[in-house]
Amino acid sequence: MAKLRAIPGGKGKEKRFSLVYGVRLYPSAQVARVSQGEARLRDGTTSPVPLRVLRGSREQIRAQVLASIDALFDRAQREAKNPVVSAHPGSEETNEAGC
C-alpha cells in the first residue's frame, strides 16, 4: 500500500509569489540593446524601462500581467490616434507608450 504524504499548499493555502518585470512598447527596430531597467535606442539615446512588482498567487499575478499588457496596447493605440506634439519646435521626439 502506498504511503500518504502531505502536499504543501493544500486548501486555502495557495503558493504566493512576487513577480518583478518591466515592459515598454517601442516602434519596430528602434531598440538596439536592453540592460537593467533601461533600453538603448538605435539613435544612441536611452529610455527607462520601469520595473514593477506584483505579489499574489499564480492566477492573481497572471490576471494582473494580462490586464497590464492590455492597458499598454490600449494606451499606445490612443496615442497613435492623438499624437502628443513636442514642446520643442523642430524636435524629432515622439511620445513613447510605456507601462
Secondary structure, 3 states (H helix, E strand, C coil): CCCCCCCCCCCCCCCCEEEEEECEECCCCCEEEEECCEEEECCCCEEECCEEEEEECHHHHHHHHHHHHHHHHHHHHHHHHCCCCCCCCCCCCCCCEEC
